[in-house]
Amino acid sequence: MPRLRSNIVAVYIVRPAPSGIELLMLQRPEGHRFAGAWQTVGGHIEEKQGETAWQAALRELDEETALDVERWFRIDRPETFYNPENDTIYLVPAFAALVSAGSEPAISDEHRASRWQNPNEAAATVDWAAMRDSILLVGEALADPDCPGLGVTEMYPNDLGVD
């Protein structure tokens, strides 16, 4: 019987653009698992340090892009995928981060390139259905960041004990 794990987070970074919104996509470098793949910010929750999913999302975004976030949202449903290598079903808490127009990332060595794309373009570049679905959900829900739609809920990390 497969086991269940929830030790990974995903973060979708959105910025306003003249034609609507854009999502930041990052490309994995050669020599990395998934080399050449375009994806969003993601990483493991540091369970031994007692890190929560939302704390991991804040940390991963800072480590991988160093972008300043104006507003945070949680995606109301987790992503799911099955890994046959370890017979595990993963439940991935996902988040959206709104940054200011014109923001540019300082990407870490975990990636070799970055680009901003509209939601449909970004969804077409990923290799995983769950990521594609989240991109499209975020694109629809944050099409007007001043009036978020269904699928995301604004969250306030400062109210959760983070400065």
BALOBA-1460 file (C-alpha; in Angstrom, 3 decimals):
// residues 163
<rec num="1" residu="m" x="0.000" y="0.000" z="0.000"/>
<rec num="2" residu="p" x="1.466" y="3.435" z="-0.888"/>
<rec num="3" residu="r" x="2.304" y="5.793" z="1.935"/>
<rec num="4" residu="l" x="1.225" y="9.438" z="2.181"/>
<rec num="5" residu="r" x="3.708" y="12.304" z="2.627"/>
<rec num="6" residu="s" x="3.355" y="16.070" z="2.840"/>
<rec num="7" residu="n" x="6.886" y="17.420" z="3.093"/>
<rec num="8" residu="i" x="7.094" y="19.566" z="-0.067"/>
<rec num="9" residu="v" x="5.691" y="23.040" z="-0.853"/>
<rec num="10" residu="a" x="5.104" y="24.951" z="-4.086"/>
<rec num="11" residu="v" x="5.026" y="28.732" z="-4.542"/>
<rec num="12" residu="y" x="3.586" y="30.504" z="-7.593"/>
<rec num="13" residu="i" x="4.959" y="34.022" z="-8.001"/>
<rec num="14" residu="v" x="2.724" y="36.525" z="-9.775"/>
<rec num="15" residu="r" x="3.314" y="40.105" z="-10.887"/>
<rec num="16" residu="p" x="1.006" y="42.600" z="-12.594"/>
<rec num="17" residu="a" x="1.744" y="43.212" z="-16.267"/>
<rec num="18" residu="p" x="0.184" y="45.438" z="-18.940"/>
<rec num="19" residu="s" x="-1.690" y="42.452" z="-20.390"/>
<rec num="20" residu="g" x="-2.879" y="41.080" z="-17.009"/>
<rec num="21" residu="i" x="-0.571" y="39.032" z="-14.795"/>
<rec num="22" residu="e" x="2.597" y="37.042" z="-15.314"/>
<rec num="23" residu="l" x="3.969" y="34.041" z="-13.431"/>
<rec num="24" residu="l" x="7.644" y="33.475" z="-12.750"/>
<rec num="25" residu="m" x="8.963" y="30.256" z="-14.210"/>
<rec num="26" residu="l" x="12.392" y="28.850" z="-13.308"/>
<rec num="27" residu="q" x="14.483" y="26.355" z="-15.277"/>
<rec num="28" residu="r" x="16.473" y="23.605" z="-13.576"/>
<rec num="29" residu="p" x="20.201" y="23.426" z="-14.448"/>
<rec num="30" residu="e" x="22.103" y="20.560" z="-16.061"/>
<rec num="31" residu="g" x="23.108" y="17.856" z="-13.609"/>
<rec num="32" residu="h" x="19.979" y="18.408" z="-11.517"/>
<rec num="33" residu="r" x="17.110" y="15.977" z="-11.295"/>
<rec num="34" residu="f" x="14.602" y="17.314" z="-13.831"/>
<rec num="35" residu="a" x="17.400" y="19.158" z="-15.730"/>
<rec num="36" residu="g" x="15.978" y="21.641" z="-18.217"/>
<rec num="37" residu="a" x="12.456" y="21.498" z="-16.745"/>
<rec num="38" residu="w" x="10.557" y="24.743" z="-16.227"/>
<rec num="39" residu="q" x="8.823" y="24.939" z="-12.860"/>
<rec num="40" residu="t" x="7.914" y="27.216" z="-10.015"/>
<rec num="41" residu="v" x="9.565" y="27.737" z="-6.643"/>
<rec num="42" residu="g" x="9.408" y="24.625" z="-4.521"/>
<rec num="43" residu="g" x="11.221" y="22.656" z="-1.895"/>
<rec num="44" residu="h" x="11.124" y="20.537" z="1.204"/>
<rec num="45" residu="i" x="9.718" y="21.443" z="4.591"/>
<rec num="46" residu="e" x="12.442" y="21.297" z="7.236"/>
<rec num="47" residu="e" x="10.536" y="18.967" z="9.522"/>
<rec num="48" residu="k" x="13.355" y="18.503" z="12.050"/>
<rec num="49" residu="q" x="13.367" y="22.262" z="12.697"/>
<rec num="50" residu="g" x="9.588" y="22.246" z="13.242"/>
<rec num="51" residu="e" x="9.006" y="24.305" z="10.095"/>
<rec num="52" residu="t" x="5.407" y="24.658" z="8.903"/>
<rec num="53" residu="a" x="4.384" y="24.531" z="5.238"/>
<rec num="54" residu="w" x="3.837" y="28.284" z="5.044"/>
<rec num="55" residu="q" x="7.213" y="28.951" z="6.710"/>
<rec num="56" residu="a" x="8.877" y="26.666" z="4.152"/>
<rec num="57" residu="a" x="7.130" y="28.597" z="1.359"/>
<rec num="58" residu="l" x="8.495" y="31.910" z="2.684"/>
<rec num="59" residu="r" x="11.999" y="30.468" z="3.041"/>
<rec num="60" residu="e" x="12.052" y="28.751" z="-0.361"/>
<rec num="61" residu="l" x="10.844" y="31.886" z="-2.144"/>
<rec num="62" residu="d" x="13.560" y="33.946" z="-0.465"/>
<rec num="63" residu="e" x="16.303" y="31.366" z="-1.147"/>
<rec num="64" residu="e" x="15.369" y="30.812" z="-4.794"/>
<rec num="65" residu="t" x="14.403" y="34.355" z="-5.890"/>
<rec num="66" residu="a" x="15.038" y="36.947" z="-3.118"/>
<rec num="67" residu="l" x="11.845" y="38.717" z="-4.223"/>
<rec num="68" residu="d" x="9.909" y="41.015" z="-1.894"/>
<rec num="69" residu="v" x="6.316" y="39.853" z="-1.556"/>
<rec num="70" residu="e" x="3.462" y="42.340" z="-1.331"/>
<rec num="71" residu="r" x="0.677" y="39.809" z="-0.646"/>
<rec num="72" residu="w" x="0.553" y="36.095" z="0.175"/>
<rec num="73" residu="f" x="-2.177" y="33.628" z="-0.716"/>
<rec num="74" residu="r" x="-2.671" y="29.977" z="0.032"/>
<rec num="75" residu="i" x="-4.066" y="27.868" z="-2.741"/>
<rec num="76" residu="d" x="-7.159" y="26.283" z="-1.294"/>
<rec num="77" residu="r" x="-6.364" y="22.731" z="-2.415"/>
<rec num="78" residu="p" x="-3.062" y="20.882" z="-2.236"/>
<rec num="79" residu="e" x="-1.346" y="19.494" z="-5.288"/>
<rec num="80" residu="t" x="-1.031" y="15.722" z="-5.460"/>
<rec num="81" residu="f" x="1.248" y="13.327" z="-7.273"/>
<rec num="82" residu="y" x="2.414" y="9.734" z="-7.021"/>
<rec num="83" residu="n" x="6.100" y="8.732" z="-7.048"/>
<rec num="84" residu="p" x="6.491" y="5.054" z="-7.989"/>
<rec num="85" residu="e" x="10.185" y="5.100" z="-6.982"/>
<rec num="86" residu="n" x="9.222" y="5.165" z="-3.307"/>
<rec num="87" residu="d" x="5.543" y="4.152" z="-3.630"/>
<rec num="88" residu="t" x="4.418" y="7.451" z="-2.114"/>
<rec num="89" residu="i" x="1.489" y="9.764" z="-2.730"/>
<rec num="90" residu="y" x="2.480" y="13.371" z="-2.012"/>
<rec num="91" residu="l" x="0.122" y="16.118" z="-0.830"/>
<rec num="92" residu="v" x="1.785" y="19.461" z="-1.603"/>
<rec num="93" residu="p" x="0.581" y="22.662" z="0.088"/>
<rec num="94" residu="a" x="0.752" y="25.418" z="-2.530"/>
<rec num="95" residu="f" x="0.944" y="29.184" z="-2.193"/>
<rec num="96" residu="a" x="0.850" y="32.270" z="-4.414"/>
<rec num="97" residu="a" x="2.985" y="35.344" z="-3.856"/>
<rec num="98" residu="l" x="2.156" y="38.690" z="-5.443"/>
<rec num="99" residu="v" x="5.175" y="40.890" z="-6.162"/>
<rec num="100" residu="s" x="5.258" y="44.390" z="-7.639"/>
<rec num="101" residu="a" x="5.188" y="45.074" z="-11.364"/>
<rec num="102" residu="g" x="8.675" y="45.009" z="-12.847"/>
<rec num="103" residu="s" x="10.113" y="42.817" z="-10.068"/>
<rec num="104" residu="e" x="13.013" y="40.616" z="-11.152"/>
<rec num="105" residu="p" x="14.375" y="37.598" z="-9.262"/>
<rec num="106" residu="a" x="17.925" y="36.980" z="-8.142"/>
<rec num="107" residu="i" x="17.849" y="33.284" z="-8.948"/>
<rec num="108" residu="s" x="19.890" y="30.811" z="-6.929"/>
<rec num="109" residu="d" x="22.122" y="28.072" z="-8.296"/>
<rec num="110" residu="e" x="19.097" y="25.761" z="-8.114"/>
<rec num="111" residu="h" x="18.061" y="27.267" z="-11.469"/>
<rec num="112" residu="r" x="19.811" y="28.352" z="-14.647"/>
<rec num="113" residu="a" x="17.199" y="30.699" z="-16.098"/>
<rec num="114" residu="s" x="13.994" y="32.531" z="-15.318"/>
<rec num="115" residu="r" x="11.202" y="34.074" z="-17.342"/>
<rec num="116" residu="w" x="7.847" y="35.709" z="-16.767"/>
<rec num="117" residu="q" x="4.910" y="34.253" z="-18.707"/>
<rec num="118" residu="n" x="1.185" y="34.709" z="-18.844"/>
<rec num="119" residu="p" x="-0.679" y="31.839" z="-17.145"/>
<rec num="120" residu="n" x="-1.515" y="29.964" z="-20.363"/>
<rec num="121" residu="e" x="2.077" y="30.134" z="-21.605"/>
<rec num="122" residu="a" x="3.430" y="29.060" z="-18.212"/>
<rec num="123" residu="a" x="0.980" y="26.148" z="-17.973"/>
<rec num="124" residu="a" x="2.053" y="24.919" z="-21.395"/>
<rec num="125" residu="t" x="5.741" y="24.736" z="-20.363"/>
<rec num="126" residu="v" x="5.505" y="22.448" z="-17.318"/>
<rec num="127" residu="d" x="5.825" y="18.670" z="-17.223"/>
<rec num="128" residu="w" x="3.415" y="17.961" z="-14.352"/>
<rec num="129" residu="a" x="-0.382" y="18.083" z="-14.471"/>
<rec num="130" residu="a" x="-0.740" y="19.233" z="-10.846"/>
<rec num="131" residu="m" x="1.589" y="22.195" z="-11.485"/>
<rec num="132" residu="r" x="-0.255" y="23.056" z="-14.709"/>
<rec num="133" residu="d" x="-3.585" y="22.990" z="-12.864"/>
<rec num="134" residu="s" x="-2.263" y="25.253" z="-10.090"/>
<rec num="135" residu="i" x="-0.844" y="27.723" z="-12.615"/>
<rec num="136" residu="l" x="-4.212" y="27.979" z="-14.345"/>
<rec num="137" residu="l" x="-6.048" y="28.283" z="-11.010"/>
<rec num="138" residu="v" x="-3.704" y="31.070" z="-9.851"/>
<rec num="139" residu="g" x="-3.987" y="32.787" z="-13.226"/>
<rec num="140" residu="e" x="-7.753" y="32.853" z="-12.972"/>
<rec num="141" residu="a" x="-7.974" y="33.657" z="-9.253"/>
<rec num="142" residu="l" x="-5.436" y="36.497" z="-9.404"/>
<rec num="143" residu="a" x="-6.323" y="37.874" z="-12.844"/>
<rec num="144" residu="d" x="-7.326" y="40.966" z="-10.879"/>
<rec num="145" residu="p" x="-5.064" y="40.931" z="-7.800"/>
<rec num="146" residu="d" x="-7.196" y="43.654" z="-6.188"/>
<rec num="147" residu="c" x="-10.163" y="41.267" z="-6.195"/>
<rec num="148" residu="p" x="-8.909" y="37.672" z="-5.756"/>
<rec num="149" residu="g" x="-11.254" y="35.005" z="-7.044"/>
<rec num="150" residu="l" x="-12.084" y="31.441" z="-6.088"/>
<rec num="151" residu="g" x="-9.275" y="29.053" z="-5.313"/>
<rec num="152" residu="v" x="-7.015" y="31.286" z="-3.235"/>
<rec num="153" residu="t" x="-7.272" y="32.791" z="0.226"/>
<rec num="154" residu="e" x="-5.138" y="35.706" z="1.340"/>
<rec num="155" residu="m" x="-2.920" y="34.985" z="4.308"/>
<rec num="156" residu="y" x="-0.926" y="37.272" z="6.555"/>
<rec num="157" residu="p" x="2.377" y="35.711" z="7.699"/>
<rec num="158" residu="n" x="2.949" y="38.547" z="10.202"/>
<rec num="159" residu="d" x="-0.240" y="37.495" z="11.981"/>
<rec num="160" residu="l" x="1.106" y="33.941" z="12.158"/>
<rec num="161" residu="g" x="4.210" y="34.952" z="14.087"/>
<rec num="162" residu="v" x="6.666" y="35.858" z="11.293"/>
<rec num="163" residu="d" x="8.186" y="39.297" z="10.835"/>
